[in-house]
Amino acid sequence: MKDEYDRSGLIALIKSEFKLDWQGIHGANHWARVLHHGKHIGQIRKADLLVVELFGFLHDSCRFNDGRDPQHGERAAEFAHGIHGDFYQLNPKQLDALCYAMKHHSGGEVSNNKTIQTCWDADRLDLGRVGIVPSPQYLSQEANIFIDLAYDWSTQAPRRSVKA
């Protein structure tokens, strides 16, 4: 599996196009927690970790606001499809899984596909940042064990670096 890609180039592109507060509820801190959760659950579930990682960076990258934005997943999938080959190279099955996971990550679905469900688990485990305790019925068994820990982490204020 080739999991090397231009991570810094991808993040720079996302940051330059991002319409919301980079430190806001759908910004970089959220993505970092989603990435963390996704990697841990993905290892347990033997999911495609490259798809899970790309989902972490891309799933909320095309939001227009922090409230109701029902098309943001569709826009993120189109964005991911459009930059495919520039920053990362996926096989067709991986690209389909990534785009499906992004299109449907806000809909409350569950999936039998271990990679897609891992993406959704990772995002849902960070619902504490908006005052919602993740519901076990929307998570895989492997993700359920992390609900309390993830909720505590997502409700903590982000650490700010102190300049001397």
C-alpha positions in Angstrom: 0.0 0.0 0.0 1.3 3.4 -1.0 0.4 5.8 1.8 2.9 8.6 1.1 1.5 11.7 -0.5 2.0 15.4 -0.5 0.5 16.0 3.0 1.9 19.5 3.4 0.9 20.6 0.0 -2.7 19.2 0.5 -3.0 21.0 3.9 -1.6 24.3 2.4 -4.2 24.1 -0.4 -7.1 23.3 2.0 -6.0 26.2 4.3 -5.8 28.6 1.4 -9.4 27.7 0.3 -11.0 27.3 3.7 -13.8 29.7 4.2 -14.2 29.3 8.0 -12.2 30.1 11.1 -9.1 27.8 10.9 -9.4 27.4 14.7 -13.2 27.1 14.7 -15.4 24.1 15.4 -14.9 22.7 11.8 -11.3 23.7 11.5 -7.8 22.2 12.1 -8.3 21.2 15.7 -11.4 19.1 14.7 -9.5 17.6 11.8 -6.6 16.6 14.1 -9.0 14.8 16.5 -10.8 13.1 13.6 -7.4 12.0 12.2 -6.4 10.7 15.6 -9.6 8.8 16.2 -9.6 7.4 12.7 -6.1 6.1 12.8 -6.7 4.3 16.1 -10.1 2.8 15.1 -8.8 2.1 11.6 -5.9 0.1 13.0 -8.2 -2.0 15.1 -10.7 -2.5 12.3 -8.0 -3.0 9.6 -9.5 -0.1 7.6 -7.7 1.7 4.7 -5.7 4.2 6.7 -4.8 6.4 3.8 -8.5 6.9 3.0 -9.2 7.5 6.7 -6.5 10.1 6.8 -7.6 11.9 3.7 -11.1 11.9 5.0 -9.9 13.6 8.2 -8.4 16.5 6.3 -11.0 16.8 3.6 -14.5 16.0 5.0 -15.2 19.6 6.3 -12.9 21.5 4.0 -15.6 22.9 1.8 -18.1 24.1 4.4 -19.6 27.5 3.9 -20.6 28.0 7.5 -20.4 26.2 10.9 -24.2 25.7 11.0 -26.4 23.7 8.7 -24.6 23.2 5.4 -26.2 20.0 3.9 -24.1 20.1 0.7 -20.7 20.4 2.3 -20.0 16.7 2.1 -20.9 16.7 -1.6 -18.6 19.7 -2.2 -15.8 18.0 -0.3 -16.2 14.9 -2.5 -16.1 16.9 -5.7 -13.0 18.8 -4.3 -11.2 15.5 -3.5 -12.0 14.1 -6.9 -10.8 17.3 -8.6 -7.4 17.3 -6.8 -6.9 13.5 -7.1 -3.5 12.9 -8.7 -2.1 16.3 -7.6 -1.5 15.6 -4.0 -2.4 11.9 -3.6 -3.0 8.9 -5.8 -5.7 6.4 -4.9 -7.0 3.4 -6.8 -10.7 3.7 -8.0 -12.0 1.7 -5.0 -10.2 3.9 -2.5 -11.4 7.1 -4.3 -15.0 5.8 -4.3 -14.8 5.0 -0.6 -13.3 8.4 0.2 -15.9 10.3 -1.8 -18.8 8.2 -0.5 -17.7 8.7 3.1 -17.5 12.5 2.6 -20.8 12.8 0.8 -22.7 10.9 3.5 -20.8 11.7 6.7 -23.5 14.0 8.1 -26.5 11.9 7.3 -26.6 9.5 10.3 -26.0 6.4 8.2 -24.0 3.4 9.3 -21.9 1.3 6.9 -20.7 -2.3 6.7 -17.6 -1.0 4.9 -15.0 -0.9 7.6 -13.1 2.1 6.0 -16.3 4.2 5.5 -17.6 3.5 9.0 -14.2 4.2 10.5 -14.3 7.7 8.8 -17.8 8.3 10.2 -16.8 7.0 13.6 -13.8 9.3 13.7 -15.9 12.4 12.9 -18.8 11.4 15.2 -16.5 10.8 18.2 -15.7 14.6 18.0 -19.3 15.7 18.4 -18.5 16.8 22.0 -17.1 20.0 20.6 -20.7 21.1 19.8 -22.2 19.7 23.0 -23.3 16.3 21.7 -22.4 13.0 23.3 -21.8 10.5 20.4 -24.5 7.8 20.2 -23.4 4.2 20.2 -26.1 3.3 17.6 -24.2 5.3 15.0 -20.7 4.0 15.8 -18.9 0.7 15.3 -18.3 -1.6 18.3 -14.7 -0.6 18.1 -15.5 3.1 18.3 -18.0 2.7 21.2 -15.2 2.1 23.7 -13.8 5.6 23.0 -16.9 7.6 23.5 -16.2 9.0 27.0 -12.5 9.7 26.3 -13.3 11.3 23.0 -16.0 13.4 24.5 -13.7 14.7 27.2 -11.0 15.5 24.7 -13.4 17.3 22.3 -14.8 19.5 25.0 -11.4 20.8 26.2 -10.3 24.2 25.0 -7.5 24.0 22.5 -4.1 24.8 23.8 -2.6 28.1 22.6 1.1 28.5 22.1 2.6 31.1 24.3 5.0 33.5 22.7 7.9 34.6 24.9 
